[in-house]
Amino acid sequence: MRSSSFIPSRRLPSSHAMQPWLLAILIAAARWMARKMAERRNRNALLELSDDQLKDIGLSRGQTESDVHVYSRY
């Protein structure tokens, strides 16, 4: 009779489970990326406005093209 050697399946130790700090970092990165994407959409929308439309909301073309977020109210 042949003896078969039984090899148990390897389980990852519990230390390899996703750590709470790693999840927090991933969530923070996703929020940062969403905020940057929203800022880009806002900036692109402002750049599409005419000078008269910008004047109506109290901005100049130079303010919309600067890196300073003068159109942000936060």
N, CA, C and O atoms as CSV, one atom per row, in Angstrom:
chain,resi,resn,atom,element,x,y,z
A,1,MET,N,N,0.837,-1.160,0.000
A,1,MET,CA,C,0.000,0.000,0.000
A,1,MET,C,C,0.890,1.232,0.000
A,1,MET,O,O,1.870,1.314,0.739
A,2,ARG,N,N,0.534,2.159,-0.822
A,2,ARG,CA,C,1.323,3.383,-0.932
A,2,ARG,C,C,0.844,4.381,0.100
A,2,ARG,O,O,-0.352,4.571,0.317
A,3,SER,N,N,1.795,4.994,0.709
A,3,SER,CA,C,1.406,6.041,1.650
A,3,SER,C,C,1.462,7.369,0.911
A,3,SER,O,O,2.454,7.704,0.263
A,4,SER,N,N,0.421,8.080,1.020
A,4,SER,CA,C,0.405,9.399,0.375
A,4,SER,C,C,0.771,10.437,1.419
A,4,SER,O,O,0.312,10.399,2.560
A,5,SER,N,N,1.593,11.345,0.998
A,5,SER,CA,C,1.957,12.395,1.946
A,5,SER,C,C,0.947,13.526,1.801
A,5,SER,O,O,0.720,14.040,0.706
A,6,PHE,N,N,0.372,13.888,2.878
A,6,PHE,CA,C,-0.645,14.931,2.899
A,6,PHE,C,C,0.028,16.267,3.160
A,6,PHE,O,O,0.706,16.443,4.172
A,7,ILE,N,N,-0.159,17.201,2.250
A,7,ILE,CA,C,0.397,18.541,2.416
A,7,ILE,C,C,-0.775,19.476,2.677
A,7,ILE,O,O,-1.599,19.705,1.792
A,8,PRO,N,N,-0.852,20.010,3.871
A,8,PRO,CA,C,-1.978,20.899,4.168
A,8,PRO,C,C,-1.873,22.194,3.355
A,8,PRO,O,O,-0.782,22.655,3.020
A,9,SER,N,N,-3.014,22.747,3.060
A,9,SER,CA,C,-3.003,24.009,2.312
A,9,SER,C,C,-2.423,25.098,3.198
A,9,SER,O,O,-2.672,25.137,4.403
A,10,ARG,N,N,-1.660,25.965,2.594
A,10,ARG,CA,C,-1.013,27.041,3.363
A,10,ARG,C,C,-1.990,28.174,3.546
A,10,ARG,O,O,-2.602,28.651,2.590
A,11,ARG,N,N,-2.121,28.578,4.726
A,11,ARG,CA,C,-2.924,29.752,5.040
A,11,ARG,C,C,-1.977,30.876,5.410
A,11,ARG,O,O,-0.930,30.666,6.021
A,12,LEU,N,N,-2.374,32.062,5.026
A,12,LEU,CA,C,-1.568,33.207,5.425
A,12,LEU,C,C,-1.794,33.468,6.905
A,12,LEU,O,O,-2.927,33.410,7.383
A,13,PRO,N,N,-0.751,33.746,7.611
A,13,PRO,CA,C,-0.923,34.086,9.024
A,13,PRO,C,C,-1.780,35.338,9.164
A,13,PRO,O,O,-1.879,36.147,8.241
A,14,SER,N,N,-2.379,35.479,10.301
A,14,SER,CA,C,-3.263,36.624,10.516
A,14,SER,C,C,-2.517,37.954,10.410
A,14,SER,O,O,-3.137,38.995,10.192
A,15,SER,N,N,-1.205,37.928,10.560
A,15,SER,CA,C,-0.434,39.168,10.460
A,15,SER,C,C,-0.426,39.701,9.030
A,15,SER,O,O,-0.108,40.871,8.818
A,16,HIS,N,N,-0.770,38.866,8.037
A,16,HIS,CA,C,-0.801,39.305,6.648
A,16,HIS,C,C,-2.173,39.842,6.249
A,16,HIS,O,O,-2.347,40.292,5.117
A,17,ALA,N,N,-3.131,39.805,7.139
A,17,ALA,CA,C,-4.441,40.378,6.838
A,17,ALA,C,C,-4.288,41.885,6.677
A,17,ALA,O,O,-3.351,42.481,7.208
A,18,MET,N,N,-5.210,42.496,5.944
A,18,MET,CA,C,-5.104,43.937,5.712
A,18,MET,C,C,-5.183,44.679,7.048
A,18,MET,O,O,-6.143,44.536,7.805
A,19,GLN,N,N,-4.182,45.447,7.301
A,19,GLN,CA,C,-4.093,46.189,8.548
A,19,GLN,C,C,-5.009,47.408,8.488
A,19,GLN,O,O,-5.221,47.962,7.410
A,20,PRO,N,N,-5.549,47.827,9.610
A,20,PRO,CA,C,-6.423,49.011,9.620
A,20,PRO,C,C,-5.717,50.272,9.125
A,20,PRO,O,O,-6.343,51.113,8.481
A,21,TRP,N,N,-4.426,50.416,9.415
A,21,TRP,CA,C,-3.708,51.606,8.962
A,21,TRP,C,C,-3.549,51.611,7.454
A,21,TRP,O,O,-3.553,52.674,6.833
A,22,LEU,N,N,-3.407,50.426,6.853
A,22,LEU,CA,C,-3.298,50.348,5.404
A,22,LEU,C,C,-4.616,50.747,4.750
A,22,LEU,O,O,-4.633,51.453,3.742
A,23,LEU,N,N,-5.696,50.298,5.323
A,23,LEU,CA,C,-7.021,50.677,4.812
A,23,LEU,C,C,-7.228,52.180,4.936
A,23,LEU,O,O,-7.778,52.805,4.030
A,24,ALA,N,N,-6.791,52.769,6.056
A,24,ALA,CA,C,-6.922,54.211,6.249
A,24,ALA,C,C,-6.101,54.977,5.219
A,24,ALA,O,O,-6.544,56.012,4.721
A,25,ILE,N,N,-4.917,54.482,4.897
A,25,ILE,CA,C,-4.077,55.133,3.890
A,25,ILE,C,C,-4.737,55.055,2.516
A,25,ILE,O,O,-4.734,56.034,1.770
A,26,LEU,N,N,-5.298,53.907,2.181
A,26,LEU,CA,C,-5.966,53.755,0.887
A,26,LEU,C,C,-7.184,54.674,0.774
A,26,LEU,O,O,-7.423,55.263,-0.280
A,27,ILE,N,N,-7.943,54.793,1.845
A,27,ILE,CA,C,-9.110,55.679,1.839
A,27,ILE,C,C,-8.672,57.128,1.700
A,27,ILE,O,O,-9.278,57.889,0.945
A,28,ALA,N,N,-7.625,57.518,2.422
A,28,ALA,CA,C,-7.123,58.890,2.327
A,28,ALA,C,C,-6.623,59.188,0.914
A,28,ALA,O,O,-6.842,60.285,0.400
A,29,ALA,N,N,-5.961,58.232,0.289
A,29,ALA,CA,C,-5.469,58.430,-1.080
A,29,ALA,C,C,-6.626,58.573,-2.062
A,29,ALA,O,O,-6.567,59.394,-2.977
A,30,ALA,N,N,-7.668,57.784,-1.877
A,30,ALA,CA,C,-8.836,57.875,-2.755
A,30,ALA,C,C,-9.531,59.222,-2.585
A,30,ALA,O,O,-9.964,59.821,-3.568
A,31,ARG,N,N,-9.640,59.701,-1.354
A,31,ARG,CA,C,-10.267,61.012,-1.115
A,31,ARG,C,C,-9.431,62.138,-1.712
A,31,ARG,O,O,-9.981,63.083,-2.277
A,32,TRP,N,N,-8.097,62.047,-1.591
A,32,TRP,CA,C,-7.215,63.066,-2.147
A,32,TRP,C,C,-7.369,63.110,-3.669
A,32,TRP,O,O,-7.453,64.184,-4.265
A,33,MET,N,N,-7.405,61.930,-4.284
A,33,MET,CA,C,-7.538,61.877,-5.737
A,33,MET,C,C,-8.898,62.428,-6.175
A,33,MET,O,O,-8.977,63.135,-7.180
A,34,ALA,N,N,-9.952,62.120,-5.449
A,34,ALA,CA,C,-11.273,62.648,-5.789
A,34,ALA,C,C,-11.300,64.169,-5.663
A,34,ALA,O,O,-11.907,64.851,-6.488
A,35,ARG,N,N,-10.642,64.700,-4.630
A,35,ARG,CA,C,-10.590,66.156,-4.447
A,35,ARG,C,C,-9.823,66.822,-5.584
A,35,ARG,O,O,-10.245,67.859,-6.097
A,36,LYS,N,N,-8.696,66.228,-5.978
A,36,LYS,CA,C,-7.904,66.785,-7.079
A,36,LYS,C,C,-8.671,66.726,-8.397
A,36,LYS,O,O,-8.576,67.649,-9.206
A,37,MET,N,N,-9.413,65.674,-8.619
A,37,MET,CA,C,-10.205,65.564,-9.840
A,37,MET,C,C,-11.312,66.616,-9.864
A,37,MET,O,O,-11.599,67.191,-10.914
A,38,ALA,N,N,-11.934,66.870,-8.712
A,38,ALA,CA,C,-12.969,67.897,-8.633
A,38,ALA,C,C,-12.372,69.283,-8.881
A,38,ALA,O,O,-12.974,70.109,-9.566
A,39,GLU,N,N,-11.188,69.531,-8.320
A,39,GLU,CA,C,-10.526,70.819,-8.558
A,39,GLU,C,C,-10.218,70.999,-10.038
A,39,GLU,O,O,-10.374,72.095,-10.577
A,40,ARG,N,N,-9.787,69.943,-10.690
A,40,ARG,CA,C,-9.477,70.031,-12.120
A,40,ARG,C,C,-10.736,70.305,-12.932
A,40,ARG,O,O,-10.710,71.114,-13.859
A,41,ARG,N,N,-11.842,69.637,-12.590
A,41,ARG,CA,C,-13.104,69.891,-13.293
A,41,ARG,C,C,-13.535,71.334,-13.116
A,41,ARG,O,O,-13.970,71.979,-14.070
A,42,ASN,N,N,-13.415,71.847,-11.886
A,42,ASN,CA,C,-13.789,73.237,-11.622
A,42,ASN,C,C,-12.909,74.205,-12.409
A,42,ASN,O,O,-13.404,75.166,-12.999
A,43,ARG,N,N,-11.614,73.948,-12.412
A,43,ARG,CA,C,-10.679,74.817,-13.134
A,43,ARG,C,C,-10.977,74.807,-14.628
A,43,ARG,O,O,-10.968,75.859,-15.267
A,44,ASN,N,N,-11.238,73.638,-15.187
A,44,ASN,CA,C,-11.562,73.543,-16.605
A,44,ASN,C,C,-12.871,74.257,-16.926
A,44,ASN,O,O,-12.996,74.890,-17.974
A,45,ALA,N,N,-13.846,74.156,-16.024
A,45,ALA,CA,C,-15.119,74.850,-16.245
A,45,ALA,C,C,-14.909,76.359,-16.235
A,45,ALA,O,O,-15.507,77.063,-17.048
A,46,LEU,N,N,-14.081,76.865,-15.343
A,46,LEU,CA,C,-13.796,78.297,-15.309
A,46,LEU,C,C,-13.062,78.755,-16.563
A,46,LEU,O,O,-13.318,79.847,-17.071
A,47,LEU,N,N,-12.161,77.935,-17.057
A,47,LEU,CA,C,-11.405,78.312,-18.246
A,47,LEU,C,C,-12.278,78.354,-19.497
A,47,LEU,O,O,-11.921,79.007,-20.477
A,48,GLU,N,N,-13.409,77.669,-19.471
A,48,GLU,CA,C,-14.319,77.681,-20.614
A,48,GLU,C,C,-15.230,78.908,-20.624
A,48,GLU,O,O,-15.870,79.193,-21.636
A,49,LEU,N,N,-15.295,79.633,-19.513
A,49,LEU,CA,C,-16.163,80.809,-19.444
A,49,LEU,C,C,-15.554,81.975,-20.214
A,49,LEU,O,O,-14.334,82.093,-20.331
A,50,SER,N,N,-16.419,82.822,-20.731
A,50,SER,CA,C,-15.945,84.031,-21.417
A,50,SER,C,C,-15.544,85.072,-20.369
A,50,SER,O,O,-15.834,84.922,-19.183
A,51,ASP,N,N,-14.877,86.120,-20.828
A,51,ASP,CA,C,-14.460,87.185,-19.908
A,51,ASP,C,C,-15.663,87.863,-19.261
A,51,ASP,O,O,-15.610,88.221,-18.084
A,52,ASP,N,N,-16.740,88.042,-20.010
A,52,ASP,CA,C,-17.956,88.655,-19.447
A,52,ASP,C,C,-18.575,87.762,-18.370
A,52,ASP,O,O,-19.035,88.255,-17.340
A,53,GLN,N,N,-18.585,86.467,-18.608
A,53,GLN,CA,C,-19.130,85.543,-17.610
A,53,GLN,C,C,-18.266,85.532,-16.354
A,53,GLN,O,O,-18.787,85.472,-15.240
A,54,LEU,N,N,-16.961,85.588,-16.528
A,54,LEU,CA,C,-16.072,85.638,-15.366
A,54,LEU,C,C,-16.287,86.925,-14.579
A,54,LEU,O,O,-16.270,86.920,-13.348
A,55,LYS,N,N,-16.489,88.026,-15.296
A,55,LYS,CA,C,-16.725,89.306,-14.632
A,55,LYS,C,C,-18.009,89.250,-13.805
A,55,LYS,O,O,-18.079,89.838,-12.725
A,56,ASP,N,N,-19.027,88.543,-14.311
A,56,ASP,CA,C,-20.291,88.404,-13.580
A,56,ASP,C,C,-20.103,87.703,-12.230
A,56,ASP,O,O,-20.814,88.002,-11.270
A,57,ILE,N,N,-19.154,86.780,-12.157
A,57,ILE,CA,C,-18.939,86.079,-10.885
A,57,ILE,C,C,-17.783,86.673,-10.097
A,57,ILE,O,O,-17.402,86.140,-9.055
A,58,GLY,N,N,-17.224,87.769,-10.587
A,58,GLY,CA,C,-16.215,88.494,-9.827
A,58,GLY,C,C,-14.799,87.993,-9.979
A,58,GLY,O,O,-13.981,88.178,-9.079
A,59,LEU,N,N,-14.489,87.362,-11.099
A,59,LEU,CA,C,-13.139,86.862,-11.344
A,59,LEU,C,C,-12.593,87.447,-12.635
A,59,LEU,O,O,-13.346,87.856,-13.518
A,60,SER,N,N,-11.283,87.479,-12.729
A,60,SER,CA,C,-10.635,87.883,-13.970
A,60,SER,C,C,-9.985,86.663,-14.601
A,60,SER,O,O,-9.844,85.626,-13.953
A,61,ARG,N,N,-9.591,86.782,-15.853
A,61,ARG,CA,C,-8.948,85.667,-16.548
A,61,ARG,C,C,-7.646,85.274,-15.843
A,61,ARG,O,O,-7.319,84.091,-15.757
A,62,GLY,N,N,-6.917,86.250,-15.349
A,62,GLY,CA,C,-5.667,85.967,-14.654
A,62,GLY,C,C,-5.871,85.170,-13.377
A,62,GLY,O,O,-5.050,84.320,-13.033
A,63,GLN,N,N,-6.956,85.440,-12.676
A,63,GLN,CA,C,-7.227,84.693,-11.447
A,63,GLN,C,C,-7.569,83.243,-11.747
A,63,GLN,O,O,-7.219,82.359,-10.965
A,64,THR,N,N,-8.234,82.981,-12.844
A,64,THR,CA,C,-8.608,81.599,-13.158
A,64,THR,C,C,-7.423,80.796,-13.650
A,64,THR,O,O,-7.411,79.572,-13.520
A,65,GLU,N,N,-6.411,81.470,-14.220
A,65,GLU,CA,C,-5.253,80.759,-14.742
A,65,GLU,C,C,-4.148,80.583,-13.711
A,65,GLU,O,O,-3.173,79.875,-13.964
A,66,SER,N,N,-4.288,81.216,-12.559
A,66,SER,CA,C,-3.244,81.091,-11.543
A,66,SER,C,C,-3.394,79.773,-10.799
A,66,SER,O,O,-4.441,79.128,-10.852
A,67,ASP,N,N,-2.335,79.386,-10.109
A,67,ASP,CA,C,-2.355,78.155,-9.332
A,67,ASP,C,C,-3.067,78.330,-8.001
A,67,ASP,O,O,-3.419,77.350,-7.344
A,68,VAL,N,N,-3.277,79.578,-7.605
A,68,VAL,CA,C,-3.970,79.856,-6.357
A,68,VAL,C,C,-5.457,79.652,-6.595
A,68,VAL,O,O,-6.007,80.132,-7.586
A,69,HIS,N,N,-6.085,78.958,-5.707
A,69,HIS,CA,C,-7.501,78.648,-5.869
A,69,HIS,C,C,-8.351,79.779,-5.317
A,69,HIS,O,O,-8.976,79.642,-4.265
A,70,VAL,N,N,-8.373,80.891,-6.027
A,70,VAL,CA,C,-9.118,82.054,-5.553
A,70,VAL,C,C,-10.614,81.837,-5.679
A,70,VAL,O,O,-11.393,82.516,-5.009
A,71,TYR,N,N,-11.025,80.916,-6.513
A,71,TYR,CA,C,-12.453,80.670,-6.702
A,71,TYR,C,C,-13.005,79.747,-5.630
A,71,TYR,O,O,-14.217,79.541,-5.563
A,72,SER,N,N,-12.155,79.195,-4.802
A,72,SER,CA,C,-12.607,78.338,-3.712
A,72,SER,C,C,-13.077,79.184,-2.542
A,72,SER,O,O,-12.419,80.155,-2.171
A,73,ARG,N,N,-14.177,78.832,-1.979
A,73,ARG,CA,C,-14.731,79.580,-0.858
A,73,ARG,C,C,-14.465,78.868,0.472
A,73,ARG,O,O,-15.069,79.223,1.484
A,74,TYR,N,N,-13.591,77.889,0.488
A,74,TYR,CA,C,-13.322,77.140,1.711
A,74,TYR,C,C,-12.039,77.588,2.352
A,74,TYR,O,O,-11.654,77.062,3.396
